[in-house]
């Protein structure tokens, strides 16, 4: 009996000492950074850096996963958080989906919640970017692609291509509150154009039609439709200029860009060339990326919409992301036929450099190919879906900083500065 009491007493003392020890702060060893890759020769695929066997640090309320800017990278079976300076994945965000197709994303007004389109599952995944966790999935219509937050009023608009319908989500309750359908029989993929100059009026494009749908963002209803593109479908990219007070719509069927007066919704004329468009308000420029012609057209809006010049860009140029660096206006152009990002000087109107960034997947029979990116403070980011990496390009040095392994099929990246 005495021996039993002695053993019991020792067990109690052991438990007390263990509890005290776990309450003491235990210093965490700093993770070993992944070595930066050597410079990759232009024209070659950027190879992933050698993986380091250091375990991923576990986040706690007092130890953020990453400080400063970070990147969310979306692959079919993985959502990775990347520290761009250390060039490595520091955390994975688990979801209920094992095979998703993340296409596009949009922040709420406070840039805390990120709404991500999952086309494969016809859902919107909501991610809390402070807690770095998925908080909800929202069902929408079939084949959703483009997503918007007009005027950052926490109303998320998602276009379901399979129905030609907009699903409106309340950014606070995370519930679908309205649906706005295009008023014709064979609706297709489309974008939304809105601007403060237009008030609550907005335009919707459609790749299957020559018809532009005019909607009221506040009333969630169709106002009217009007025709353009000389009777040949379809319409896709659309922008508005405060310089000319005009809207510009891509008419890829005729290879032109329509000029529209938004006060009367009438076509005023056409610019030669079509493709993805971007307005540079301060510079009073309209950029038209002509993928089929392998060139970027620069239109001077202050000079009666005259063409200022063109920049030849080989490799199927897709999207352009513009920054001001050392007094120069630089564009980072993603390409779909070559494993590179092309850097252009928009002032000198010439290609400055081609930077290896990894290659994308090109599915057999695909009608269109796209490669997106995102601009941060110091880096430009773009996914390479075929190589399964995210390329990080140093904006100032204009060189490949790193190619971070994520997973095959990674095709969407979002940069965020940790507040």
C-alpha positions in Angstrom: 0.0 0.0 0.0 2.8 2.4 0.9 4.5 1.6 -2.4 1.3 2.3 -4.3 0.9 5.7 -2.6 4.5 6.6 -3.4 4.0 5.8 -7.1 0.8 7.8 -7.2 2.5 10.8 -5.6 5.3 10.6 -8.1 2.8 10.5 -11.0 1.0 13.6 -9.8 4.4 15.5 -9.3 5.4 14.5 -12.9 2.1 15.9 -14.3 2.5 19.2 -12.5 6.1 19.6 -13.7 5.1 18.8 -17.3 2.3 21.4 -17.2 4.6 24.1 -15.9 7.1 23.3 -18.6 4.6 23.6 -21.4 3.5 27.0 -20.2 7.0 28.4 -20.5 7.7 30.2 -23.8 9.8 27.9 -26.1 11.9 29.8 -28.6 11.2 28.8 -32.2 14.1 28.2 -34.5 14.1 30.4 -37.5 13.3 28.5 -40.7 16.1 27.9 -43.2 15.4 30.0 -46.3 15.3 28.3 -49.6 18.4 29.2 -51.7 17.6 31.6 -54.5 18.0 30.0 -58.0 20.8 31.1 -60.2 19.9 33.3 -63.1 18.0 31.4 -65.8 19.1 32.1 -69.4 16.4 33.9 -71.4 14.3 31.5 -73.5 14.7 28.6 -71.2 12.1 27.4 -68.6 12.7 28.6 -65.1 13.6 25.6 -62.9 12.2 25.2 -59.4 14.7 25.8 -56.6 16.0 22.8 -54.7 13.5 21.9 -51.9 14.6 22.4 -48.4 13.6 19.7 -45.8 13.0 22.3 -43.1 9.4 21.7 -41.8 6.8 24.4 -42.4 6.4 26.7 -39.3 3.0 26.4 -37.6 1.3 29.8 -37.3 0.1 31.0 -33.9 -1.7 34.2 -32.9 1.6 35.7 -31.8 3.7 34.5 -34.7 2.4 35.4 -38.2 3.2 33.0 -41.0 4.7 35.9 -43.0 5.1 39.6 -42.5 4.8 42.1 -45.3 3.6 41.1 -48.7 2.6 37.5 -49.4 1.1 35.7 -52.4 -1.8 33.2 -52.6 -1.2 30.6 -55.3 -4.2 28.5 -56.5 -3.7 25.0 -58.1 -6.4 22.3 -58.6 -5.5 20.5 -55.4 -3.6 23.1 -53.4 -3.8 26.7 -52.1 -0.4 27.8 -51.1 0.8 30.9 -49.2 4.1 32.1 -50.6 6.7 34.4 -48.9 8.2 36.1 -51.9 11.4 37.3 -50.2 12.2 33.9 -48.9 10.8 32.3 -52.1 9.0 29.4 -50.5 5.6 28.1 -49.5 5.1 28.8 -45.8 1.5 27.5 -45.4 -1.2 25.6 -47.1 -4.9 26.5 -46.9 -7.0 23.4 -46.7 -10.5 23.2 -48.4 -13.2 20.6 -48.8 -12.5 20.3 -52.5 -9.9 17.8 -53.8 -10.0 18.9 -57.4 -10.9 22.6 -58.0 -10.4 25.0 -60.9 -9.6 28.4 -59.5 -10.0 31.0 -62.2 -10.2 34.5 -60.8 -10.4 36.3 -57.4 -11.6 39.6 -56.0 -11.2 41.3 -52.6 -13.9 42.8 -50.4 -13.8 46.5 -49.5 -11.3 46.0 -46.6 -9.2 43.6 -48.6 -9.6 41.0 -45.9 -12.0 38.5 -47.5 -10.9 37.1 -50.9 -13.6 35.7 -53.2 -12.2 33.0 -55.5 -14.0 31.5 -58.5 -14.0 27.7 -58.6 -15.2 26.9 -62.1 -15.1 23.1 -61.8 -17.4 23.1 -58.8 -19.6 26.1 -59.7 -18.7 27.8 -56.4 -17.1 30.8 -54.9 -14.5 30.0 -52.2 -14.2 32.7 -49.5 -10.8 33.0 -47.8 -10.0 35.1 -44.7 -6.6 36.5 -45.7 -5.7 37.5 -42.1 -6.4 34.1 -40.6 -5.3 32.4 -43.8 -8.2 30.0 -43.9 -11.2 29.1 -46.0 -14.4 30.3 -44.3 -17.1 29.4 -46.8 -18.1 28.1 -50.2 -21.0 29.7 -52.1 -22.9 27.9 -54.8 -23.4 29.9 -58.1 -24.4 29.0 -61.7 -22.5 26.7 -64.0 -19.0 27.7 -65.4 -18.4 30.9 -63.4 -15.3 32.9 -64.5 -15.2 36.6 -64.1 -15.8 38.3 -60.7 -16.1 41.9 -59.6 -16.7 44.1 -56.6 -18.2 47.3 -58.2 -17.1 50.4 -56.4 -15.8 48.2 -53.5 -19.2 48.2 -51.8 -19.0 44.6 -50.7 -21.3 43.4 -53.4 -19.6 40.6 -55.4 -20.8 40.0 -59.0 -20.0 36.7 -60.5 -20.7 35.8 -64.1 -21.9 32.2 -64.7 -21.1 31.5 -68.4 -23.2 28.4 -68.6 -26.4 30.5 -68.0 -25.3 34.0 -69.0 -26.4 35.1 -65.6 -24.8 37.3 -62.9 -24.9 36.1 -59.3 -24.8 38.9 -56.8 -23.3 38.0 -53.4 -23.6 40.1 -50.2 -20.0 40.5 -49.1 -21.0 40.6 -45.4 -23.6 37.8 -45.1 -21.9 35.7 -47.9 -25.2 34.8 -49.4 -26.5 35.1 -53.0 -29.0 38.0 -53.0 -29.9 38.5 -56.6 -29.6 37.1 -60.2 -29.4 39.1 -63.3 -29.8 37.2 -66.6 -28.9 38.4 -70.1 -32.1 38.8 -72.2 -31.2 36.6 -75.2 -31.3 32.9 -76.1 -27.6 31.9 -76.5 -25.7 33.9 -73.9 -22.0 33.2 -73.4 -18.9 34.3 -71.5 -18.8 38.0 -70.6 -17.3 40.8 -68.6 -18.7 43.7 -66.6 -17.8 47.4 -67.2 -18.6 50.0 -64.6 -17.2 53.4 -63.6 -18.1 56.2 -61.2 -18.9 58.5 -64.2 -21.6 56.0 -65.3 -23.3 56.0 -61.9 -25.3 52.8 -61.4 -25.3 52.0 -65.1 -23.0 49.2 -66.2 -22.3 47.2 -69.4 -22.1 43.5 -70.0 -20.2 41.9 -72.9 -20.8 38.5 -74.5 -18.5 36.4 -76.7 -21.5 34.7 -78.5 -23.3 37.9 -79.5 -22.9 41.4 -80.9 -25.2 42.6 -78.2 -24.2 44.7 -75.2 -26.5 44.4 -72.2 -27.0 47.5 -70.1 -27.9 46.9 -66.5 -28.6 48.9 -63.3 -26.2 47.8 -60.6 -28.5 49.2 -57.9 -31.8 47.8 -59.1 -30.2 44.5 -60.3 -32.1 44.6 -63.5 -31.6 44.9 -67.3 -32.2 48.4 -68.7 -31.8 47.7 -72.4 -29.5 46.2 -75.1 -27.8 47.6 -78.1 -25.8 46.3 -81.1 -22.2 46.8 -82.2 -19.3 45.0 -84.0 -20.9 45.3 -87.4 -23.1 42.3 -86.9 -20.2 39.8 -86.2 -19.9 38.3 -82.7 -18.6 38.8 -80.2 -17.7 41.3 -77.5 -15.3 40.7 -74.6 -12.9 43.3 -73.1 -14.3 46.7 -72.2 -12.9 49.8 -70.6 -14.0 53.5 -70.0 -11.9 56.6 -70.2 -12.4 59.8 -68.2 -10.3 61.7 -70.8 -12.7 61.0 -73.7 -15.8 60.1 -71.6 -16.2 57.2 -73.9 -16.4 53.4 -73.5 -14.3 51.0 -75.6 -15.5 47.4 -76.4 -13.5 44.6 -78.0 -15.1 43.2 -81.2 -12.8 40.2 -81.9 -15.1 39.0 -84.7 -14.0 41.9 -86.9 -10.6 42.6 -85.2 -11.6 46.1 -84.1 -12.4 48.0 -80.9 -15.7 49.9 -80.8 -15.9 53.4 -79.5 -19.3 54.1 -77.7 -20.9 57.2 -76.4 -22.3 56.1 -73.0 -24.8 59.0 -72.8 -26.6 57.6 -75.9 -25.1 54.1 -76.2 -24.3 54.7 -79.8 -21.3 53.6 -81.8 -19.1 56.5 -82.8 -16.5 54.5 -84.7 -13.9 51.8 -84.5 -10.2 51.5 -83.7 -8.1 49.0 -85.6 -7.1 46.0 -83.5 -8.8 44.0 -80.7 -7.7 42.2 -77.6 -7.3 42.8 -73.9 -7.5 46.5 -73.1 -6.3 48.7 -70.3 -6.7 52.4 -69.6 -3.8 54.4 -68.1 -5.7 57.4 -66.7 -2.8 59.6 -65.7 -0.9 58.9 -69.0 -4.2 59.3 -71.0 -3.4 56.1 -72.9 -5.4 53.1 -74.1 -3.5 49.9 -74.4 -4.8 47.2 -76.8 -3.0 43.8 -76.6 -3.4 42.1 -80.0 -2.6 38.5 -79.3 -3.3 37.3 -82.8 -1.0 40.0 -84.3 1.7 39.7 -81.7 1.7 43.4 -80.9 0.7 46.0 -78.3 -1.1 49.1 -79.7 -0.8 52.3 -77.7 -3.6 54.8 -78.4 -3.2 58.5 -77.3 -6.7 59.4 -75.9 -5.7 63.1 -75.5 -5.0 63.3 -79.3 -8.3 62.3 -80.7 -7.7 58.6 -80.2 -4.7 58.5 -82.5 -2.3 55.5 -82.5 0.8 56.6 -80.7 2.7 53.5 -81.7 2.9 49.7 -81.6 5.3 47.3 -79.9 5.9 43.9 -81.5 5.7 41.2 -78.9 6.3 37.6 -80.0 4.8 34.7 -78.2 1.0 35.3 -78.0 1.0 38.3 -75.6 -2.0 38.1 -73.3 -2.2 40.5 -70.3 -0.1 43.6 -69.4 0.6 44.9 -65.8 2.0 48.4 -65.7 4.2 50.0 -63.0 6.3 53.2 -62.7 9.9 52.3 -62.1 12.8 54.8 -62.0 10.7 57.3 -63.9 9.9 54.8 -66.6 6.5 53.4 -67.5 7.1 49.6 -67.7 4.7 46.9 -68.7 5.0 43.3 -67.7 3.4 41.2 -70.4 2.4 37.5 -70.0 2.7 35.3 -73.0 0.8 32.1 -73.9 3.1 30.5 -76.5 6.5 31.0 -74.9 7.7 30.4 -71.3 8.5 34.1 -70.7 7.3 37.4 -69.4 8.1 40.3 -71.7 9.0 43.7 -70.2 8.2 46.7 -72.4 9.1 50.4 -72.0 5.8 52.2 -72.8 7.6 55.6 -73.1 10.3 54.4 -75.6 7.8 51.9 -77.1 10.1 48.9 -77.2 10.8 45.6 -75.6 13.3 45.9 -72.8 13.8 42.3 -71.8 12.3 38.8 -71.9 12.5 36.9 -68.6 12.1 33.1 -68.3 9.1 32.4 -66.1 8.1 28.8 -66.7 5.6 27.3 -69.1 1.8 27.0 -69.1 -0.5 24.1 -70.0 -1.9 24.1 -73.5 -4.8 21.7 -73.6 -5.5 20.0 -76.9 -8.5 21.7 -78.6 -8.4 24.8 -76.4 -10.0 27.8 -78.2 -8.1 30.3 -76.1 -5.1 30.4 -73.9 -4.6 32.7 -71.0 -1.9 33.5 -68.5 -2.5 36.0 -65.7 -0.3 37.7 -63.1 -0.3 40.2 -60.3 1.9 43.2 -59.4 3.2 43.7 -55.8 5.5 46.2 -54.2 8.8 44.7 -55.4 7.8 41.8 -57.5 5.7 40.7 -60.4 4.1 37.3 -60.0 2.8 34.9 -62.6 1.9 31.1 -62.5 3.4 28.5 -64.8 0.7 25.8 -64.8 2.7 23.2 -66.9 5.8 23.5 -64.7 3.8 23.8 -61.5 5.6 26.9 -60.2 5.0 30.5 -59.5 7.5 32.8 -61.1 8.6 35.8 -59.0 10.2 38.6 -61.1 12.1 41.4 -59.4 10.6 44.6 -60.7 13.6 46.8 -60.2 16.3 44.3 -61.4 14.0 42.9 -64.1 15.3 39.4 -63.4 13.8 36.1 -62.1 13.9 36.2 -58.3 12.7 32.7 -57.9 10.4 29.9 -59.3 8.5 28.6 -56.3 7.2 25.0 -56.6 3.4 24.8 -55.9 1.6 22.1 -58.0 0.9 21.3 -61.6 -2.0 23.3 -62.9 -1.4 26.4 -60.8 -2.9 29.2 -62.8 -4.1 32.0 -60.4 -2.0 34.2 -58.1 -3.1 37.0 -55.8 -0.6 39.3 -54.0 -1.6 40.9 -50.7 0.2 43.1 -48.3 -0.2 41.9 -44.7 -1.8 44.8 -42.7 
